[in-house]
Amino acid sequence: MEEPVGTARSPCRFTNRDSRMEEGMMLGTKIQSADWKSEKHVPVIECKADVAANQPFEVKVSVGKEIAHPNTVEHHIRWIDVYFQPTGDKFVYQVGHFEFSAHGEAKQGPAFTLPLAVFSMTVAGPGSLIALSLCNIHGLWESSKEITVTE
């Protein structure tokens, strides 16, 4: 007998026969979060908490602000994605994708990229900035920051 959709054992809209959507296979269940002051993998979002509508403001996103994250071939941050979710909106909108490709591959490393991105953006209304980072060993990590808007 097929299990009903949406039960505690089958939390998504798909039936349990769809092997790609089995329990525990949803991306959201794989994303970790913590306080960035005590966990080196969590992206840190730095910007004004209150911004003017439709006016550019600067955003800085980094990993390892309080506790440095290793930056070696064996252990590094590969990328940071930044999204904006307007208050009351069902969807998130990608603001940027930042890749960090140089991790000292040659002996003593010819170059290293640090997991840091600085950019400007505008918003028409309030919402949340969401940052997602990928550590090649410890997986996906996220954080968010509320943004209010003044007219």
PyMOL commands that set and color helices and strands:
alter all, ss='L'
color gray80, all
select helices_A, chain A and resi 19-21+27-30
alter helices_A, ss='H'
color red, helices_A
select strands_A, chain A and resi 43-46+50-52+57-63+77-86+93-99+116-121+127-135+139-150
alter strands_A, ss='S'
color yellow, strands_A
deselect
rebuild
show_as cartoon
